Amino acid sequence: MDSEVSVMLHCAPAQGFEEHQVQVEISRRFNRRSVPEIEKHIETVWKERVTKEPWLFNGAKFRLHSAELFTTPPQICTDTPSTTKTAQADKQLTSCGEGEHASQTERHTSSVKTNIEKSSCCREAAGEPQKDVRPSEANKAILRLQLGLTCYKDFLGTNWSEEAMNLQQRGRLEVGDPQAHLAQPLGVGAVLLTSDGQVVMLRRSQRVAEAAGLLDIPGGHPEPKAVCQGVSEEDINVDLMQGCERAVVAEIFSSVCAEVRDEVNIPLSSLSAPVLMGIALNHTSAGRPSAEFYIRCSLTMEDVKDFYQRGGPEAHESTDIVFLSKAEMLQLDVKLPLWSELCPSAKGAVLLYQLVRPDRS
């Protein structure tokens, strides 16, 4: 087992969470726990980094606090927010802490809110990739994410700080949650499969701050500013997100496609609708969570390589494109030399792909 990464949760084999199967709950309760001495440490770390790298800028991110997995009866449909549906469900609560499954099963009554009114900050997802009918229509599981807000500055001063382990210990002792004082920004990543069965990976540039020179999957972060359009980064807050829950889910799903477009330089129209395989934790950054998706591409390996070599908006982040067959993806483990070339986010995506096999009918 690789100590750099673990799986927080995953969907059922041969399936995946489609956008309508994911819900979010946004609250200040899910923000990072703040105490004066930690805030002072964050400010110190930020000032030091900006002095060395003056091009850095802060930005709001979604913070993953925990996740609830509901398994609903097959006759219950939960993909229409305009209709109230109430059903008994088996609920599994998973906290985002150190890769451990803090889970318990109980009977739970869930309901979908009716006629959600969106505030002026909400927006609909634009430039959607092509629609795709998945076998997961038979899968009525619902994933609910508990989200707060955080920022890049807080990430550098907590998850990415030399004090990360001490912060985890403090959270464990004070509130029983090792991640309570950490930023925990939610990332996204894509296992991208070409039409001829090749998985796309990118060789990270030596100039990037994290995992330089290693193989990675396309990915990044969903952006709160995409939901709160017209609001400055420093003014984005949880209150502005109330009533925008579906827009937040849309941003999570659309952001992974946007990252593929920008990093691989292929058109959105060539991508299937993303399917969420699960959430992986990166322990080189104190258990930072990333939602890992499976996306099919209508282009061949050669087509994708050609688009990539033309250079896209984020071409500076990688130096080469690498392709692995599905068989190679399934065989990858810590015993193979290639495993050591993968950055933690790619390792998490590989583990989830092997567990879920969303392309297996």
VOBA-1610 file (N, C-alpha, C; in pm, whole numbers, padded with zeros to 5 digits, always signed):
BEGIN
Met+00085-00120+00000Met+00000+00000+00000Met+00088+00124+00000Asp+00051+00223-00079Asp+00128+00346-00090Asp+00082+00445+00017Ser+00175+00492+00099Ser+00140+00584+00208Ser+00107+00724+00159Glu+00134+00754+00032Glu+00108+00887-00020Glu-00039+00913-00051Val-00117+00807-00062Val-00254+00825-00111Val-00346+00719-00052Ser-00473+00753-00037Ser-00574+00656+00004Ser-00707+00695-00058Val-00801+00602-00057Val-00935+00627-00110Val-01029+00658+00005Met-01091+00774-00001Met-01188+00816+00102Met-01322+00745+00081Leu-01369+00744-00044Leu-01492+00673-00078Leu-01494+00647-00228His-01572+00546-00268His-01588+00519-00411His-01728+00466-00435Cys-01771+00476-00560Cys-01904+00428-00596Cys-01900+00277-00620Ala-02015+00220-00652Ala-02024+00077-00678Ala-01947+00040-00804Pro-01893-00082-00811Pro-01821-00126-00930Pro-01905-00114-01057Ala-01838-00079-01166Ala-01898-00067-01299Ala-02000+00045-01309Gln-02000+00134-01211Gln-02094+00246-01216Gln-02018+00376-01190Gly-02086+00476-01140Gly-02026+00605-01114Gly-02136+00705-01083Phe-02100+00813-01016Phe-02198+00915-00983Phe-02209+01015-01098Glu-02329+01024-01156Glu-02355+01128-01254Glu-02391+01256-01180Glu-02397+01366-01254Glu-02418+01496-01190Glu-02546+01500-01107His-02654+01439-01157His-02781+01444-01084His-02778+01360-00957Gln-02676+01276-00940Gln-02666+01193-00821Gln-02579+01256-00712Val-02532+01376-00736Val-02448+01445-00639Val-02520+01568-00587Gln-02522+01583-00457Gln-02580+01699-00391Gln-02474+01765-00304Val-02493+01892-00272Val-02402+01959-00180Val-02482+02030-00071Glu-02422+02037+00045Glu-02473+02117+00155Glu-02362+02216+00189Ile-02394+02344+00186Ile-02293+02448+00208Ile-02325+02522+00337Ser-02226+02530+00425Ser-02249+02593+00554Ser-02118+02642+00614Arg-02127+02746+00697Arg-02010+02792+00771Arg-01958+02683+00866Arg-02047+02593+00905Arg-02006+02484+00993Arg-01899+02396+00930Phe-01891+02401+00797Phe-01796+02316+00726Phe-01667+02390+00690Asn-01653+02513+00738Asn-01528+02587+00718Asn-01419+02534+00811Arg-01297+02571+00782Arg-01184+02536+00868Arg-01202+02598+01007Arg-01165+02523+01110Arg-01171+02574+01247Arg-01059+02677+01265Ser-01097+02796+01310Ser-01002+02908+01318Ser-00967+02941+01462Val-00836+02954+01489Val-00787+03002+01619Val-00675+03102+01591Pro-00656+03202+01677Pro-00563+03312+01650Pro-00421+03269+01615Glu-00364+03173+01688Glu-00225+03136+01662Glu-00207+03069+01526Ile-00310+02996+01481Ile-00302+02934+01349Ile-00315+03040+01240Glu-00402+03138+01261Glu-00416+03247+01164Glu-00285+03324+01151Lys-00217+03343+01262Lys-00089+03413+01259Lys+00014+03333+01180His+00014+03202+01200His+00106+03115+01126His+00076+03120+00976Ile-00051+03118+00940Ile-00090+03123+00798Ile-00041+03253+00735Glu-00058+03364+00804Glu-00013+03493+00752Glu+00138+03496+00734Thr+00211+03438+00828Thr+00357+03434+00819Thr+00403+03354+00698Val+00343+03236+00681Val+00378+03150+00567Val+00347+03221+00436Trp+00233+03287+00429Trp+00191+03355+00306Trp+00287+03468+00271Lys+00323+03548+00368Lys+00414+03660+00343Lys+00550+03610+00293Glu+00598+03502+00351Glu+00726+03445+00307Glu+00717+03395+00164Arg+00607+03328+00128Arg+00592+03275-00007Arg+00578+03386-00109Val+00499+03487-00077Val+00478+03597-00172Val+00606+03677-00192Thr+00688+03687-00089Thr+00817+03756-00101Thr+00906+03683-00201Lys+00906+03550-00194Lys+00989+03469-00283Lys+00925+03455-00422Glu+00793+03450-00426Glu+00720+03431-00551Glu+00611+03538-00562Pro+00649+03658-00600Pro+00554+03771-00601Pro+00438+03755-00697Trp+00444+03659-00788Trp+00334+03637-00883Trp+00218+03556-00820Leu+00239+03502-00701Leu+00132+03426-00637Leu+00014+03515-00602Phe-00106+03461-00612Phe-00225+03535-00570Phe-00319+03439-00499Asn-00396+03493-00408Asn-00489+03412-00331Asn-00620+03394-00408Gly-00691+03288-00380Gly-00819+03263-00445Gly-00905+03171-00362Ala-01036+03191-00366Ala-01129+03109-00290Ala-01138+02968-00348Lys-01155+02869-00261Lys-01173+02729-00300Lys-01285+02669-00215Phe-01342+02561-00265Phe-01439+02487-00185Phe-01364+02397-00087Arg-01412+02392+00036Arg-01350+02307+00138Arg-01439+02184+00160Leu-01380+02065+00144Leu-01456+01943+00170Leu-01444+01906+00317His-01556+01907+00386His-01560+01869+00527His-01586+01719+00542Ser-01687+01669+00473Ser-01722+01528+00480Ser-01818+01495+00366Ala-01857+01369+00359Ala-01947+01325+00253Ala-02043+01221+00307Glu-02165+01223+00257Glu-02267+01125+00295Glu-02308+01047+00171Leu-02308+00916+00182Leu-02348+00829+00072Leu-02481+00764+00106Phe-02582+00789+00022Phe-02715+00734+00042Phe-02741+00629-00065Thr-02791+00512-00024Thr-02833+00411-00119Thr-02984+00403-00113Thr-03050+00454-00216Thr-03196+00465-00215Thr-03258+00349-00290Pro-03383+00316-00261Pro-03453+00209-00334Pro-03460+00242-00483Pro-03458+00140-00572Pro-03458+00163-00717Pro-03575+00245-00767Gln-03692+00238-00700Gln-03808+00309-00752Gln-03804+00458-00723Ile-03710+00504-00638Ile-03703+00645-00604Ile-03614+00718-00702Cys-03666+00824-00762Cys-03588+00905-00855Cys-03552+01037-00788Thr-03424+01073-00790Thr-03381+01194-00718Thr-03315+01295-00810Asp-03337+01280-00941Asp-03265+01369-01032Asp-03346+01490-01074Thr-03465+01512-01015Thr-03546+01627-01051Thr-03566+01717-00931Pro-03490+01828-00922Pro-03498+01913-00804Pro-03631+01983-00788Ser-03715+01989-00893Ser-03841+02061-00883Ser-03951+01978-00817Thr-03922+01851-00788Thr-04021+01765-00727Thr-03968+01711-00595Thr-04049+01716-00491Thr-04006+01665-00361Thr-04013+01513-00362Lys-03903+01449-00323Lys-03898+01305-00311Lys-03848+01272-00171Thr-03922+01192-00097Thr-03879+01152+00035Thr-03872+01001+00039Ala-03759+00948+00086Ala-03742+00804+00087Ala-03652+00761+00200Gln-03675+00640+00246Gln-03581+00582+00341Gln-03453+00549+00267Ala-03338+00575+00331Ala-03210+00551+00264Ala-03109+00502+00365Asp-03018+00419+00318Asp-02904+00381+00400Asp-02800+00488+00382Lys-02758+00549+00492Lys-02665+00662+00484Lys-02531+00621+00541Gln-02426+00651+00468Gln-02291+00630+00518Gln-02222+00765+00524Leu-02176+00802+00643Leu-02108+00930+00663Leu-01959+00905+00663Thr-01888+00974+00576Thr-01744+00958+00567Thr-01677+01092+00587Ser-01594+01100+00689Ser-01522+01225+00714Ser-01394+01227+00634Cys-01344+01346+00609Cys-01226+01362+00524Cys-01102+01365+00612Gly-01074+01257+00682Gly-00963+01258+00776Gly-00868+01143+00759Glu-00746+01171+00720Glu-00633+01080+00718Glu-00659+00949+00644Gly-00756+00950+00554Gly-00780+00830+00475Gly-00852+00720+00549Glu-00895+00747+00671Glu-00966+00647+00748Glu-01115+00660+00719His-01184+00546+00708His-01328+00550+00685His-01397+00564+00820Ala-01435+00688+00853Ala-01510+00712+00976Ala-01657+00699+00940Ser-01705+00575+00928Ser-01838+00555+00872Ser-01929+00479+00967Gln-02056+00510+00959Gln-02157+00437+01034Gln-02283+00435+00950Thr-02356+00324+00956Thr-02477+00309+00876Thr-02599+00324+00965Glu-02697+00402+00919Glu-02818+00423+00995Glu-02933+00446+00899Arg-03056+00429+00947Arg-03172+00461+00865Arg-03189+00611+00863His-03220+00664+00748His-03225+00810+00735His-03332+00848+00635Thr-03405+00953+00663Thr-03505+01004+00570Thr-03449+01126+00499Ser-03442+01120+00367Ser-03385+01231+00291Ser-03493+01293+00204Ser-03479+01420+00177Ser-03573+01488+00088Ser-03499+01584-00001Val-03546+01596-00124Val-03488+01691-00218Val-03565+01821-00209Lys-03494+01933-00192Lys-03560+02062-00178Lys-03640+02096-00304Thr-03750+02166-00284Thr-03835+02202-00397Thr-03811+02345-00441Asn-03823+02366-00572Asn-03820+02501-00629Asn-03711+02589-00572Ile-03586+02541-00585Ile-03473+02619-00535Ile-03464+02750-00611Glu-03469+02862-00540Glu-03453+02993-00601Glu-03307+03031-00596Lys-03251+03063-00710Lys-03110+03098-00716Lys-03092+03247-00694Ser-02993+03281-00612Ser-02962+03422-00591Ser-02886+03473-00712Ser-02859+03603-00713Ser-02796+03664-00830Ser-02656+03612-00856Cys-02597+03543-00755Cys-02460+03495-00774Cys-02457+03366-00854Cys-02571+03301-00871Cys-02572+03169-00934Cys-02560+03179-01085Arg-02504+03075-01143Arg-02499+03069-01288Arg-02516+02924-01330Glu-02567+02907-01452Glu-02580+02774-01508Glu-02449+02736-01575Ala-02423+02605-01580Ala-02300+02560-01645Ala-02306+02590-01794Ala-02197+02644-01847Ala-02192+02679-01989Ala-02092+02591-02061Gly-02110+02578-02192Gly-02016+02501-02272Gly-02010+02355-02228Glu-02125+02294-02204Glu-02126+02159-02153Glu-02075+02061-02259Pro-02005+01955-02213Pro-01963+01852-02307Pro-02082+01771-02354Gln-02058+01685-02451Gln-02166+01607-02507Gln-02228+01516-02402Lys-02359+01495-02412Lys-02429+01410-02316Lys-02397+01264-02344Asp-02410+01183-02240Asp-02375+01043-02254Asp-02468+00960-02166Val-02523+00854-02221Val-02609+00767-02143Val-02523+00660-02078Arg-02524+00654-01946Arg-02440+00562-01871Arg-02522+00449-01811Pro-02460+00333-01788Pro-02532+00224-01723Pro-02569+00256-01579Ser-02515+00365-01523Ser-02545+00401-01385Ser-02687+00453-01368Glu-02767+00458-01476Glu-02907+00495-01461Glu-02975+00400-01361Ala-02923+00276-01356Ala-02981+00180-01262Ala-02931+00203-01120Asn-02828+00283-01107Asn-02769+00311-00977Asn-02836+00432-00916Lys-02906+00413-00806Lys-02980+00522-00744Lys-02908+00577-00621Ala-02781+00552-00610Ala-02705+00607-00499Ala-02696+00759-00512Ile-02696+00826-00399Ile-02682+00970-00394Ile-02562+01004-00307Leu-02476+01091-00357Leu-02361+01137-00280Leu-02385+01282-00241Arg-02378+01310-00113Arg-02395+01447-00065Arg-02264+01494-00003Leu-02214+01606-00054Leu-02089+01663-00006Leu-02117+01779+00088Gln-02051+01779+00203Gln-02061+01891+00296Gln-01945+01986+00266Leu-01976+02105+00219Leu-01875+02198+00172Leu-01877+02328+00251Gly-01757+02378+00279Gly-01739+02513+00328Gly-01655+02588+00227Leu-01596+02698+00268Leu-01506+02773+00182Leu-01369+02784+00247Thr-01267+02787+00164Thr-01130+02807+00209Thr-01060+02888+00101Cys-00928+02891+00103Cys-00854+02966+00001Cys-00714+02910-00014Tyr-00645+02952-00119Tyr-00510+02903-00147Tyr-00413+02941-00036Lys-00427+03060+00017Lys-00339+03104+00127Lys-00352+03010+00247Asp-00474+02974+00281Asp-00496+02884+00394Asp-00438+02746+00366Phe-00445+02702+00241Phe-00386+02573+00204Phe-00235+02574+00229Leu-00168+02679+00184Leu-00023+02687+00202Leu+00014+02691+00349Gly-00069+02753+00432Gly-00038+02766+00574Gly-00086+02652+00661Thr-00157+02555+00601Thr-00206+02439+00679Thr-00164+02308+00613Asn-00238+02261+00513Asn-00206+02133+00449Asn-00063+02126+00398Trp-00013+02237+00341Trp+00118+02238+00277Trp+00227+02293+00369Ser+00192+02312+00494Ser+00285+02371+00591Ser+00363+02262+00664Glu+00480+02300+00715Glu+00558+02208+00798Glu+00485+02177+00929Glu+00386+02258+00963Glu+00309+02238+01085Glu+00187+02148+01064Ala+00172+02091+00945Ala+00050+02016+00913Ala+00024+01903+01012Met+00126+01825+01044Met+00106+01713+01136Met+00066+01761+01275Asn+00126+01872+01321Asn+00089+01928+01451Asn-00056+01978+01450Leu-00097+02037+01337Leu-00234+02084+01325Leu-00332+01967+01327Gln-00294+01857+01263Gln-00379+01738+01265Gln-00391+01682+01406Gln-00278+01677+01477Gln-00281+01627+01614Gln-00368+01715+01703Arg-00358+01844+01684Arg-00439+01937+01763Arg-00588+01918+01735Gly-00622+01905+01607Gly-00762+01883+01572Gly-00815+01753+01628Arg-00732+01650+01625Arg-00773+01520+01679Arg-00801+01528+01829Leu-00714+01598+01901Leu-00728+01609+02047Leu-00842+01703+02087Glu-00857+01813+02015Glu-00954+01916+02055Glu-01098+01883+02015Val-01116+01837+01894Val-01253+01815+01844Val-01274+01678+01782Gly-01174+01590+01791Gly-01189+01457+01735Gly-01184+01452+01585Asp-01134+01558+01521Asp-01124+01565+01375Asp-00985+01614+01338Pro-00898+01527+01287Pro-00761+01568+01253Pro-00754+01673+01143Gln-00860+01687+01064Gln-00857+01783+00954Gln-00923+01916+00990Ala-00969+01932+01112Ala-01050+02048+01150Ala-00980+02181+01125His-00847+02186+01144His-00773+02311+01128His-00712+02326+00989Leu-00736+02230+00900Leu-00674+02232+00768Leu-00768+02289+00662Ala-00709+02344+00556Ala-00787+02407+00450Ala-00870+02306+00371Gln-00812+02190+00340Gln-00883+02084+00268Gln-00954+02130+00141Pro-00885+02203+00051Pro-00950+02244-00074Pro-00984+02123-00160Leu-01103+02122-00216Leu-01146+02010-00300Leu-01090+02026-00441Gly-01013+01927-00484Gly-00962+01926-00620Gly-01046+01835-00709Val-01017+01838-00839Val-01081+01748-00935Val-00974+01692-01028Gly-00995+01571-01076Gly-00903+01510-01171Gly-00979+01419-01265Ala-00921+01389-01382Ala-00990+01310-01483Ala-00906+01195-01534Val-00962+01074-01528Val-00909+00962-01605Val-00974+00974-01742Leu-00897+01021-01837Leu-00946+01052-01972Leu-00910+00940-02067Leu-01012+00877-02127Leu-00992+00762-02215Leu-01022+00800-02359Thr-00925+00777-02448Thr-00944+00807-02590Thr-01035+00703-02655Ser-01078+00731-02777Ser-01170+00640-02846Ser-01105+00506-02878Asp-00971+00503-02883Asp-00901+00377-02907Asp-00841+00319-02779Gly-00897+00356-02665Gly-00866+00286-02540Gly-00738+00324-02470Gln-00693+00448-02485Gln-00571+00494-02420Gln-00604+00599-02313Val-00543+00586-02196Val-00562+00682-02087Val-00455+00790-02097Val-00499+00916-02086Val-00410+01031-02104Val-00346+01071-01973Met-00213+01085-01975Met-00140+01140-01862Met-00044+01247-01912Leu-00009+01338-01823Leu+00078+01450-01858Leu+00202+01450-01769Arg+00317+01479-01828Arg+00441+01493-01752Arg+00448+01636-01699Arg+00443+01651-01568Arg+00440+01785-01509Arg+00571+01859-01531Ser+00560+01987-01553Ser+00676+02072-01575Ser+00763+02078-01450Gln+00891+02106-01469Gln+00982+02125-01355Gln+00956+02259-01287Arg+00876+02344-01348Arg+00851+02477-01294Arg+00731+02482-01201Val+00650+02376-01196Val+00533+02378-01109Val+00576+02357-00964Ala+00495+02406-00871Ala+00533+02404-00729Ala+00525+02265-00668Glu+00442+02179-00724Glu+00414+02050-00662Glu+00433+01936-00762Ala+00499+01827-00717Ala+00515+01706-00798Ala+00580+01734-00933Ala+00681+01818-00935Ala+00749+01854-01060Ala+00810+01731-01126Gly+00791+01720-01258Gly+00851+01612-01336Gly+00778+01479-01330Leu+00676+01469-01248Leu+00604+01342-01235Leu+00485+01336-01330Leu+00433+01215-01349Leu+00316+01196-01434Leu+00189+01227-01356Asp+00097+01295-01420Asp-00028+01335-01356Asp-00143+01318-01453Ile-00263+01323-01401Ile-00383+01329-01484Ile-00424+01475-01498Pro-00501+01509-01599Pro-00553+01646-01607Pro-00639+01676-01484Gly-00625+01795-01429Gly-00704+01827-01311Gly-00677+01966-01258Gly-00751+02001-01154Gly-00737+02134-01094Gly-00835+02149-00979His-00907+02260-00976His-01002+02288-00869His-01129+02351-00925Pro-01245+02315-00871Pro-01366+02392-00901Pro-01353+02528-00834Glu-01405+02631-00895Glu-01383+02768-00848Glu-01512+02832-00797Pro-01515+02873-00670Pro-01632+02947-00619Pro-01663+03072-00700Lys-01559+03136-00756Lys-01583+03258-00834Lys-01665+03230-00960Ala-01662+03105-01008Ala-01744+03070-01124Ala-01892+03065-01088Val-01921+03040-00962Val-02059+03040-00914Val-02102+03181-00875Cys-02013+03252-00807Cys-02042+03390-00763Cys-01981+03488-00862Gln-02035+03493-00980Gln-01981+03581-01083Gln-02005+03727-01046Gly-01904+03809-01072Gly-01914+03950-01042Gly-01879+03986-00900Val-01842+03885-00820Val-01803+03908-00681Val-01652+03889-00670Ser-01582+03982-00606Ser-01437+03971-00592Ser-01402+03852-00504Glu-01282+03796-00524Glu-01238+03679-00450Glu-01251+03699-00299Glu-01208+03815-00250Glu-01208+03838-00106Glu-01349+03855-00048Asp-01448+03881-00134Asp-01585+03900-00087Asp-01671+03774-00098Ile-01617+03669-00159Ile-01692+03544-00171Ile-01706+03481-00033Asn-01828+03444+00003Asn-01851+03379+00132Asn-01964+03278+00121Val-01980+03200+00227Val-02079+03093+00228Val-02220+03146+00209Asp-02249+03262+00266Asp-02385+03318+00256Asp-02426+03341+00110Leu-02331+03381+00026Leu-02361+03403-00115Leu-02394+03274-00188Met-02352+03161-00130Met-02374+03031-00195Met-02510+02971-00161Gln-02577+03025-00060Gln-02706+02969-00022Gln-02805+02979-00138Gly-02869+02869-00170Gly-02960+02864-00284Gly-02890+02834-00415Cys-02757+02824-00411Cys-02678+02799-00533Cys-02626+02655-00538Glu-02686+02566-00461Glu-02629+02431-00448Glu-02616+02358-00582Arg-02717+02368-00668Arg-02707+02299-00796Arg-02600+02361-00885Ala-02583+02492-00872Ala-02477+02558-00949Ala-02339+02515-00901Val-02326+02488-00771Val-02198+02439-00717Val-02168+02300-00773Val-02268+02213-00774Val-02248+02079-00831Val-02210+02090-00979Ala-02280+02177-01051Ala-02249+02197-01193Ala-02106+02244-01212Glu-02058+02331-01124Glu-01921+02380-01134Glu-01821+02268-01107Ile-01849+02183-01010Ile-01759+02071-00981Ile-01745+01982-01104Phe-01858+01950-01168Phe-01854+01861-01284Phe-01798+01931-01408Ser-01834+02057-01429Ser-01785+02126-01549Ser-01638+02165-01536Ser-01592+02186-01413Ser-01453+02230-01395Ser-01354+02123-01439Val-01388+01995-01418Val-01294+01891-01458Val-01284+01885-01611Cys-01395+01911-01681Cys-01389+01917-01827Cys-01309+02038-01874Ala-01325+02150-01804Ala-01249+02270-01840Ala-01099+02248-01820Glu-01062+02173-01716Glu-00921+02143-01693Glu-00865+02056-01805Val-00944+01958-01849Val-00901+01873-01961Val-00881+01958-02086Arg-00977+02046-02113Arg-00967+02134-02229Arg-00841+02220-02223Asp-00815+02281-02108Asp-00704+02376-02097Asp-00568+02308-02091Glu-00560+02189-02030Glu-00431+02122-02014Glu-00395+02033-02131Val-00495+01967-02190Val-00469+01876-02302Val-00495+01946-02435Asn-00571+02055-02431Asn-00601+02136-02550Asn-00693+02064-02648Ile-00791+01991-02594Ile-00891+01928-02680Ile-01027+01994-02655Pro-01114+01996-02757Pro-01243+02067-02743Pro-01338+01997-02647Leu-01419+02077-02577Leu-01519+02022-02486Leu-01616+01930-02559Ser-01643+01960-02685Ser-01739+01880-02761Ser-01693+01736-02782Ser-01565+01709-02760Ser-01513+01573-02777Ser-01525+01490-02650Leu-01573+01551-02541Leu-01575+01484-02411Leu-01715+01436-02374Ser-01723+01318-02314Ser-01849+01270-02260Ser-01878+01343-02130Ala-01999+01330-02080Ala-02031+01385-01949Ala-01945+01312-01845Pro-01882+01385-01754Pro-01796+01320-01654Pro-01876+01236-01555Val-01816+01126-01513Val-01875+01038-01413Val-01780+01033-01294Leu-01831+01063-01177Leu-01748+01067-01056Leu-01726+00927-01002Met-01599+00886-00993Met-01567+00753-00941Met-01559+00752-00789Gly-01511+00862-00730Gly-01495+00868-00586Gly-01403+00981-00546Ile-01356+00978-00422Ile-01269+01082-00369Ile-01143+01017-00313Ala-01028+01069-00353Ala-00899+01021-00304Ala-00835+01128-00217Leu-00748+01084-00125Leu-00679+01175-00034Leu-00530+01172-00060Asn-00470+01289-00071Asn-00326+01305-00095Asn-00257+01332+00038His-00183+01234+00087His-00121+01247+00219His+00013+01319+00217Thr+00064+01351+00099Thr+00182+01438+00094Thr+00143+01582+00123Ser+00013+01610+00119Ser-00039+01741+00159Ser-00149+01722+00264Ala-00117+01635+00362Ala-00199+01616+00482Ala-00343+01574+00455Gly-00363+01489+00355Gly-00497+01437+00329Gly-00586+01527+00247Arg-00525+01606+00160Arg-00605+01694+00072Arg-00693+01609-00020Pro-00823+01642-00031Pro-00915+01559-00109Pro-00923+01599-00256Ser-00947+01499-00341Ser-00969+01525-00483Ser-01077+01433-00535Ala-01175+01490-00603Ala-01281+01413-00668Ala-01229+01366-00803Glu-01227+01235-00824Glu-01170+01178-00946Glu-01281+01129-01038Phe-01274+01174-01162Phe-01378+01147-01262Phe-01327+01057-01373Tyr-01421+00994-01441Tyr-01392+00918-01563Tyr-01460+00991-01679Ile-01383+01019-01784Ile-01436+01090-01901Ile-01389+01018-02027Arg-01482+00993-02118Arg-01446+00935-02247Arg-01431+01046-02350Cys-01337+01026-02440Cys-01309+01124-02545Cys-01335+01060-02681Ser-01397+01134-02771Ser-01429+01080-02904Ser-01309+01083-02998Leu-01197+01139-02953Leu-01077+01148-03035Leu-00986+01028-03012Thr-00907+00994-03113Thr-00808+00887-03098Thr-00684+00940-03025Met-00596+00848-02989Met-00472+00886-02924Met-00392+00983-03010Glu-00383+00956-03139Glu-00307+01043-03229Glu-00371+01181-03240Asp-00504+01184-03242Asp-00574+01313-03247Asp-00543+01395-03122Val-00552+01330-03006Val-00526+01398-02880Val-00383+01449-02874Lys-00290+01366-02919Lys-00148+01406-02920Lys-00127+01528-03009Asp-00196+01530-03123Asp-00184+01643-03215Asp-00237+01772-03152Phe-00353+01764-03088Phe-00409+01882-03020Phe-00315+01930-02910Tyr-00263+01836-02833Tyr-00175+01872-02721Tyr-00050+01946-02770Gln+00008+01896-02878Gln+00133+01954-02927Gln+00115+02093-02986Arg-00010+02131-03016Arg-00035+02267-03063Arg-00025+02368-02949Gly-00042+02320-02827Gly-00030+02407-02710Gly-00160+02473-02673Gly-00198+02460-02545Gly-00322+02519-02497Gly-00298+02625-02391Pro-00404+02673-02326Pro-00393+02779-02226Pro-00301+02745-02109Glu-00289+02616-02075Glu-00206+02577-01962Glu-00093+02485-02006Ala-00042+02509-02126Ala+00065+02426-02181Ala+00192+02432-02097His+00211+02542-02025His+00332+02559-01944His+00337+02465-01825Glu+00223+02403-01790Glu+00219+02317-01673Glu+00273+02177-01699Ser+00288+02139-01826Ser+00338+02005-01858Ser+00437+02012-01973Thr+00518+01908-01984Thr+00621+01904-02089Thr+00599+01793-02191Asp+00512+01697-02159Asp+00491+01585-02251Asp+00359+01517-02219Ile+00306+01448-02318Ile+00184+01370-02299Ile+00219+01222-02311Val+00162+01142-02222Val+00192+00999-02215Val+00060+00923-02217Phe+00059+00808-02284Phe-00063+00728-02294Phe-00041+00590-02235Leu-00138+00545-02155Leu-00137+00411-02099Leu-00260+00336-02146Ser-00244+00209-02179Ser-00361+00129-02217Ser-00443+00097-02093Lys-00568+00057-02114Lys-00652+00020-02001Lys-00590-00097-01924Ala-00528-00189-01997Ala-00463-00303-01931Ala-00350-00256-01840Glu-00272-00159-01888Glu-00164-00105-01806Glu-00219-00034-01682Met-00329+00038-01698Met-00392+00105-01583Met-00435+00004-01477Leu-00491-00107-01521Leu-00541-00207-01427Leu-00428-00282-01357Gln-00312-00289-01422Gln-00200-00363-01365Gln-00108-00277-01279Leu-00125-00145-01286Leu-00037-00055-01212Leu-00048-00077-01062Asp+00066-00095-00996Asp+00069-00099-00850Asp+00208-00060-00801Val+00226-00061-00671Val+00351-00011-00612Val+00473-00094-00652Lys+00452-00214-00702Lys+00565-00300-00739Lys+00625-00263-00874Leu+00552-00189-00955Leu+00600-00155-01089Leu+00677-00023-01088Pro+00786-00013-01166Pro+00866+00110-01170Pro+00785+00233-01207Leu+00685+00217-01295Leu+00606+00331-01340Leu+00530+00397-01225Trp+00495+00318-01123Trp+00420+00373-01010Trp+00495+00487-00943Ser+00625+00474-00934Ser+00706+00578-00868Ser+00713+00706-00950Glu+00672+00699-01078Glu+00670+00819-01162Glu+00539+00895-01151Leu+00440+00837-01083Leu+00310+00901-01070Leu+00308+00996-00950Cys+00248+01112-00967Cys+00228+01201-00853Cys+00108+01148-00772Pro+00091+01191-00648Pro-00015+01135-00563Pro-00155+01146-00622Ser-00187+01257-00688Ser-00321+01271-00745Ser-00346+01166-00853Ala-00244+01135-00932Ala-00258+01032-01035Ala-00273+00894-00971Lys-00199+00870-00864Lys-00211+00742-00793Lys-00353+00721-00741Gly-00410+00827-00684Gly-00546+00817-00633Gly-00645+00787-00743Ala-00628+00849-00858Ala-00717+00825-00971Ala-00703+00683-01023Val-00580+00632-01028Val-00557+00494-01072Val-00626+00396-00977Leu-00610+00417-00847Leu-00674+00329-00749Leu-00825+00329-00765Leu-00883+00446-00785Leu-01028+00454-00802Leu-01073+00388-00932Tyr-00996+00407-01039Tyr-01030+00343-01166Tyr-01027+00191-01151Gln-00928+00140-01080Gln-00918-00004-01060Gln-01032-00058-00973Leu-01076+00021-00876Leu-01186-00021-00789Leu-01321-00017-00859Val-01342+00088-00938Val-01475+00113-00994Val-01494+00054-01133Arg-01390+00062-01218Arg-01401+00017-01357Arg-01528+00071-01423Pro-01542+00204-01434Pro-01665+00263-01488Pro-01690+00230-01634Asp-01586+00184-01706Asp-01602+00150-01847Asp-01641+00004-01867Arg-01661-00067-01758Arg-01699-00208-01768Arg-01851-00218-01769Ser-01907-00267-01876Ser-02053-00275-01887Ser-02104-00403-01825
//
